[in-house]
Amino acid sequence: MLVRKKNLVEKIRDYLNHKIELAELVDWAEVTLMEGELENSSFEKMRDTLARLGLADVSAFGLTWEECEKILEQLGYRANVEITEIN
């Protein structure tokens, strides 16, 4: 399966929006890195990002908001925060 930059960004977005847990993001990154075919135009950036995400469940590495922002910027995206009231 061909994994595009857009797919990677969507997974990070889902994690930041609490649609998936960190463990799911890490598992997806590890499987994608080992078995996925990465689009050629962003291969190195995607490979490096997937490798970083694959370590995010190790307490020494973690994954901060700032790191997510940096990753997204390197992939050509910008993160925006939307705050909504809890009912």
WOLINFEN-V691250 format. One record per residue. N is the residue number from 0. RES is the residue in one small letter. PSI is psi in radians with two decimals (999 if undefined). D_FIRST is the distance of its C-alpha to the first C-alpha in whole Angstrom. Layout:
N,RES,PSI,D_FIRST / N,RES,PSI,D_FIRST
This chain:
0,m,2.31,0 / 1,l,2.18,4 / 2,v,2.16,6 / 3,r,2.84,10 / 4,k,-0.68,13 / 5,k,-0.70,14 / 6,n,-0.72,11 / 7,l,-0.79,13 / 8,v,-0.70,17 / 9,e,-0.68,16 / 10,k,-0.74,16 / 11,i,-0.74,19 / 12,r,-0.79,21 / 13,d,-0.67,20 / 14,y,-0.84,21 / 15,l,-0.50,24 / 16,n,0.17,25 / 17,h,0.49,25 / 18,k,-0.42,23 / 19,i,2.69,21 / 20,e,2.86,23 / 21,l,-0.73,23 / 22,a,-0.67,22 / 23,e,-0.71,18 / 24,l,-0.79,17 / 25,v,-0.82,18 / 26,d,-0.79,16 / 27,w,-0.77,13 / 28,a,-0.77,14 / 29,e,-0.82,14 / 30,v,-0.75,11 / 31,t,-0.70,9 / 32,l,-0.67,12 / 33,m,-0.66,12 / 34,e,-0.31,8 / 35,g,2.68,6 / 36,e,2.04,6 / 37,l,2.47,9 / 38,e,2.44,10 / 39,n,-0.64,13 / 40,s,-0.39,16 / 41,s,0.40,16 / 42,f,-0.93,14 / 43,e,-0.77,17 / 44,k,-0.75,18 / 45,m,-0.76,15 / 46,r,-0.83,15 / 47,d,-0.70,19 / 48,t,-0.79,18 / 49,l,-0.69,15 / 50,a,-0.75,18 / 51,r,-0.79,21 / 52,l,-0.56,19 / 53,g,-0.32,19 / 54,l,-0.02,23 / 55,a,-0.30,24 / 56,d,-0.03,25 / 57,v,2.19,27 / 58,s,-0.53,31 / 59,a,-0.37,31 / 60,f,-0.82,28 / 61,g,-2.98,28 / 62,l,1.90,26 / 63,t,2.89,29 / 64,w,-0.75,29 / 65,e,-0.67,30 / 66,e,-0.72,27 / 67,c,-0.75,25 / 68,e,-0.82,27 / 69,k,-0.78,26 / 70,i,-0.83,23 / 71,l,-0.72,22 / 72,e,-0.72,25 / 73,q,-0.47,23 / 74,l,-0.01,20 / 75,g,0.40,22 / 76,y,2.84,23 / 77,r,2.37,26 / 78,a,2.41,27 / 79,n,2.53,29 / 80,v,2.35,31 / 81,e,2.25,32 / 82,i,2.24,35 / 83,t,2.63,36 / 84,e,2.43,39 / 85,i,2.21,38 / 86,n,999,40
